[in-house]
Amino acid sequence: MQVKISSLLMIGAWLILSCQTNPTHKTREVLPFHDFKNGDIICRLGNGYFSDYFRKCSKTETLYSHVGIAKIENDSIFVIHTEANELTGIGHVKKESISTFLKEVRNWGVYRIACHDSIKRRVVNKAMEYYKSKIPFDKNFDISSDDELYCAELVACCINQAFNNSKIICPDIEFARHMYYGIDNIYLFPLCNVIYKSIKDDNRSLDNSL
């Protein structure tokens, strides 16, 4: 039993700390891609100590450790996402500029859902509801409700509810009889298409628009 509890605590630490970035790396000042649309899914791999651990939790593709939803306001681009303080595990849904969200990251990608704009608006509106309500970070990683949310859970809930509560996105990580959303669950479902990827980790380098 102690081993199971310790393992759960370790996974919790990975999920929390993977959202953090390392301030010692050079800031990305100019983004090579600007064609963001409302409701785009924005993924990133940070430089936090546990980022590589969490990206490896994804079963199919291990490129990213964090995810959010793009919101366009006039000429400004924001990302709605949720993360926790790496020491306390406390946080909530937040809205940040795209430059802040992508600051000092190694990998990042833009993905777009192939659906009517009205559905994309519902995705963003739901994300804004969570943001305005300051929904707490889900440090228990319990996907059975949306009272608390971690990053992949936030995006999955917004998309599934926009599709009239259809299970468009399903979790595929099972641990201790519980299911969890991996980052790749969010952007590899059939209606989601890659628009841009910048991959500059230690293993390979890819920077292109598709």
Helices and strands as residue ranges (DSSP letters): H 2-17, E 41-45, H 51-55, E 66-73, E 76-84, E 91-97, H 98-101, E 107-113, H 117-132, H 151-162, E 173-175, E 178-180, H 183-187, E 192-199, E 206-209
